[in-house]
Amino acid sequence: MIIDFTIKNFRSLKDEQLLSLSVENPKTHLLENISYPSNDKVGVLKTAGLYGANASGKSNVLMAFAALQWLVIDSGDLKEGEKIPCYEPYLLSDKTKTAPTTFEIEFANKGLRYVYSVTYDRQKIIQESLDFYPSRQKANIFKRDEGDTWETVSFGGLYKGGTKKIPFFENNTYLSKAGNNAAAADMIRSIYTYFRSITHIGSGQTIKMLNLFEHESLVKIISDLLCSVDTGVKKVSKRANKNNILPHELPPGLPEDVKQAFIEDNKYSFVFAHEKEEGGVVLFKENRESDGTRKLFNLLPMLINGFLNGYIMIMDELDNSFHPHIAELLIKLFNDPLINKNNAQLIFSTHNINLMTPNLFRRDQIWFAEKTNGATSIYSLDEFDKSNVKTSSPFGDWYDEGRFGALPKIHYAQITKIFNEVQKHHMKVDRTLSSTVNGAE
């Protein structure tokens, strides 16, 4: 589980911003929304929602997770001298547009707390370190400072087993090279696997886990779930495609993983049964279903996999294509200790004020993003005066009234003036056209 995430100089996040999912007052409200994934019993929130106006920077906060994940998983594929593509500094200041970006994440994995930090620019990794808490005191696993090569990285005394000195270029993170190396210590490879398990779903993006559909039992479970949320679907069936794409039929030069994705994507198709008025069923192809049904159909395998393995899911615009009650259902499932037994976690952005209720969220689970002069700041509802914002307060209504900020500033008078000018302009154009036509006659 993610405990804390710090971002500095990434996209609209100019100054250091902290998204904290650690719990300072665990006994105040909705105790079932808290997990204790590490041996030292630090409380961590199972869900957190980020609110704010359009273009406030909500998506940039979530994209920072994806950038960090790319550094850990994929930067090891960069060749010497190649630029780091996820370097996207704050561009509205000369002081930051070429300055480094820094991420620091505290997380729990297999009962232990870890802190991973990385600082980088377009060309290179400037600083990188990994610490953990074998006891109450933090201990270092490895540390890489500016100018260090793979031969000069320092290692802590508790980093045992496996090969430590693994070659990397200055644009590769050490973790990306060591974590994907069979000779490295189990501890490092476990951290690498942890980052690989994070699922990031951007706004409007669909991710299919087709390999999970190999299991007929899972198809039945998903079919039953779709029937339980009033989609109109009575049953989902899997069918093997007759004309499978073979590797030699694909264009030459495609990467192997892209080829495999094409093959898997065309291996099966699904049909959705709907009841006829006269009895019996009609079978619809997936593209005949609504956007919401298709999105839920593709999301459900990830949910099941996440709950079984304790994975993290990061979703931009959770309510996109979903009815508010479906979005609420997803949050309830993550918060439910009888369903979420393995510390799965959901971090999302949304505009759905109906979700902002004390029946669903603690104050520390609700976050806001707000821009000032182009720079995003984030803050929690828990930071407001607790004598005023109580655990029983109508969070959503008060947010809608503007008590917590992070609302769009709409200048209605200016907007109506612009539209009036547009209409006047087009009326003149219409008269000109009319005169021209009449003159031609």
N, C-alpha and C positions, 0 to 999 in steps of 0.2 A: 504494500500500500504506500501511496505517496503521503508523506507527513507535511513537508514544507517544500515550496518551490520559489526560488528567487530569480528574478529576471532583470537584466540591466542592459540598456542600449540595444534593444531588438524591436525593429519596426517602430510602432508609436510609443513603445515603453522606453522613454528616455532615461529617467532616473530609476534607481533600484526599487523594484516592486516585489512584495511578498504575498504569495497566495498560501495561506496556512490552513492545513486541515487537521492540525493537532488540537486537542481539546484541553482547555485550561480549567473549565468548571464542569466536569463530567456528570455531576449529580443534580444538575439544575432542571433538565428538560429532555424528554424523548431519549432515554438512555439506550434504547434499542438501536438508535442511529449511530452508535459508537462501537468500534472494534478495538481490540487490544492485540495487534499482530506481532509485537516484539516481546521478548522475554522480560524486558524491564517495565512492561505494562503501561506504555504510553498510549493514551487514548487517541484514536484516529477516526475521523468522520468517514462514513461509508459513501456519502454523496455530498456534492456541493454544486450550487447553481450560480451562474454569473449573469447579472442583469445590466442593462445599460442601453443608451440610445443607439441607433444605427451609426456606424463609423466611430463608436466610442473606444474601440480597441478590444472588445470581448474576444473576437476571433483571433486577434494577435496574441492574446494570453495563451489560448489553446494551441495556436501554431508554434509557440515557443516550446511546448512539449514535443511537438513533431520535429522541430529543429534539433533539440537535444537528443531525441531518439535517433535521428539520422547521424549525428556526430558519433554516437556510441556504436551504432550498428553498421553504418555504410561508409563512414569516412575512410575506413581502412582500404576501400577499393580505389581511392584516389591515387593516381600516379604522381611521381615526383614533379613538383612545380605546378600541378593543377590547382585552380582556385577552389575555395570552399563555397559551395553554392548557397548554403543556408546562412551566410553572413549578410544580414539585412539591418544595418544600423539605422538609428534615428537620423533622418535627413534634413530636418528643419533647423539644425544648428551646425555651424561650422566646427564646433567643439566635438561633436559626436559623429559626424558623417564618415570619419575615417578612424574613429576610436574603436577599441575592442568591444565585443559582446561577451557578457558573462552570464552563465547559468549555474545555479547551485541547487541541488535537489537532495532532500533528506527522505529516505524511504525505508520500509521494512521488508526484509526478504528472509524467509526461512527462520523466523524468530529473532533475527538480529537487525539492529538499526545501522544504516549506512549513510554517509554524506559524500556525494560526488560533486565536484566542482570543475568547470572548464571555462577558460577564457580564450578567445580566438579572434582573428580578423580574417580578411579575405585570403591571405596567403598561408597562415600557419596557426597552429595551436600554441598559445603563449604560456598558458599554465593549465595544469590538470592534476587533480589529486583525488584519492579515494580513502576515506576513513571509515571506521566502524566502532561500535560500542560492544566489546566483549564483556564489559562490566559497566559501571557507571561512568568510567573514565574513557574518553575517546582515544583510539589508537590508530596510527597511520598504516595503510596498506601499501600505497605507493604515492610518490610525489614527483611531478615533472615541472620544472621552472623554465622560464624563457632561456633559450640557448642550450638546454639539455638535449642530448641525443639519446638514442635507445641504449647506449652504453653508459650513460651518466645518470639515468633515472634512479632515484633513491627508493628503497623499500623498507617498510617497517619490520620490526623483529617478529611480529605475529603472522607475517605473510609467509606461509610455509607450504612446501610441496610444489612440484612442477617446475617448469622453466620460467624464470622471471624476465631475463633480458631477451626480449623479442623485438626484432628490427621493425622500425617504422620510419616513415618520412615525416617532415615537420608539419605536413597538412593532415596527418592521420592522428586520431586519438590513440593513446596506448591501449585503452580499453577495447577499441574496435579491432586491434590486431591481436592482443593477448586473449580476449574473450572468445575469439573464433579460431583459436589454435589448440589442437588436441594436446599439445605438450604443456600448456599452461596449467596453473593450479585450479583445482575444482572451485575454489572461492571466486576467482575471476570469471570463469566460464559460467558460473551460476548467476553472477550479476549481469553478464551479457545476455543470458537467456531471459532474465527478468525484464530487461528493456525491450527485448524482442516481443515479449508477450503483451505489451501495451498496444491497444487498438485505438487508433485515432480516426474518427469519421468527420470529415469536413462537411460544411453546409452543402446539401444537395448531392453529396457523394454516397454511393452505394458500394459496400464491400461484400463480396460473396465468399463464403467459406465452403466451396463446393466439395472439398474433401470430406467434410462432415456428413454430407448427404449420401456417402457410400453406405451408411448404416440405415437399414430400413426402419429400425426401431426409432431412430431420430426423426425420420420423415413422418412417422405416425404421431410422435409427440408434437411436432410442429403443426401437423394437421389438426390435432386435438386443441392446441392452443389457439389457432386461428378461428376454430369453431366457437371458442369461449369468449371472444371479444366482438361478436356481432359484425363480422365482416361479410356475412352471407355465404361464406365458404363452408361446405359440408364435409369435404374431404380433399386432401392433396395427394396426388399419386405421382410417382417418379417413373419416367419411361426412358429407356436407353435409345439414343438416336441411332437410326439405321445407317446414316452416312456420316460416320465419325471422321474427323479430320486426322490425317496421318502426318507424322513429322516431315516426310519427304514432300508433302503437298504445300507446305508453308514456304514463303519466300526465303531464299538463302540469305544468310547473314544475320538473321534474327537471333537475339540472345536466347540461351537455352531456357531461362525462366519465363521469357515471353512466349516461347513455343509451347511450353508446358501449360501456361495459363490458357492459351487458345484451345489446346487439346481438352483440358479439363472443362472449359466453359461449354464445349460442344459435345461432351460425353453424354449428358443427360438433359432432358427437358421435363417440365412439370406441368401437370394439368390440374385445374381447380374445379371441383364439382359443385354446381349450384342446383337447387331443387327447381323443377318445373311446376307451374301452377297445376297441371293435370297429373302430376306424379312423375316419378323418375327424375333423372338429372340431366343437365347439360354440362359438357366439359369445356372450360375456357382455358386458352393458353395464358401463360403468365402475363403477356403484354396486354391482355384484355382486362386485367385486374386494375383497381385504382392505385394511384401512387402510394397511398398510405398502406394498402394491403401488401403491395410488393416490397415496400421498405420494411414492414414488420416481418414479412416472410424471410427476408435476407438477414434481418437483425436477430431473429430468434435463435439461430444456431450459435451466434456469437454470445448471446446471453447465457445459453445453456453451458457452453464451453467455459465462459467466464466464471459462472457460479461453481462449476465443478473444480476449476483449477485456481480460483482466486485471482483472476486477471483484472486489469484496469482498463476501463473504457472511457475515452474522451470524445464527447460529441458536441459539435458546433450546431446550434439551433436544434435542440432536442425535439421541439414541437413542430418542426418542418414536416408537413404532410400528415401529421398525427392529430387526431382529436385530443383536446386537453385531457380527457379521461384516460386515454392511452398513455400519454406522457406521464400522467400521475401514477398510473399502474407501474411503469418502468421504475420510477423512483421508489415506490412502495416495495417492490421486489428487492431492490438493492438494500433498503433499510430493514427488511424483514429478517431477523436472525434465524428463523426457521427455513428460509430459502437461501439466504446468503450466509452459508456456514464456513466459507473458506476465505473470507476477507476480500471479496471482490469489491471494486470501487467504481463509482460513476462521477465524472466531472463534466459539466455541460454548461452551455450558454443557452439562454432562452429569452423571449419577450413575453412569455405567458405569465401574467400577473396572478392568474387563478391558482398557480402552483405555490405562490408565496403565502403560505398559511402556516400558523403554528401547529396545526394538526399533522403537517407533513415535514416541516423543517424546524430545526433549532436556529437561533439567531446566528450562530457561527457557521451555519451552512449556506447562508445567503450572502453573496458578494456582489459588488457593484463596480462597474468601470465607467469612468468619466474623463472627458478630455478637457484640458485647459491649454489654450494656445497651441493645440496640436499634439500635446503630450498626454498620454494615458496614465491615470493613477487608479489603483484598485483599493477597495476598502470593504470591510465586512459590516453587516448589520450589528454584529456584536460590539463594534466600537462606539456605538451610540450610547447615550446615558441610559443605563438599565433601570433607573427609577422611572423613566418615561416610556422606554420601549421594553415592555414586559414580555414574558413568555406567552402571555395570552393576548397580546396586542394584535390588531388586524394588520399584519405586515403589508399585504398587497394593497389594501385601501390606502394606507398611509404613504406607501411608495407612489401610488397613483396621484396622491395629493401633492407630491413634491417634497415630502418631509425628509427624504433620504438622498435627494439629488439624483444624478444619473438618468435624467429624463431629457428627451429632445427639446431644444428651445425653438419653438415654432412661432415665427413672426407673421401672424395672419394678415395684418394690414398690408405688409410689404408684398405678400403673396397675391392678395387680391388686386393690388395696384399693377403688378406684372401681368396678371391675366387680363385685366381691363385694357392695358396697353396692347397686348397681343390681339385682342378682339377688335380694337380700333384699327390696328394695322391691317388685319385681314379684311375688315370691312372696306378699307380704302382699296385694297387689292381687288376685291370683288367688284367694286364700282368701276375700277379701271378696266377690268376684263369685260364688264357689261357694256361700257362705252365703246370699247374696241369692237366688240361683236356687233353692236347696233350700228356703228359707223360702217362696218363692212357690208352690212345689209343695204 
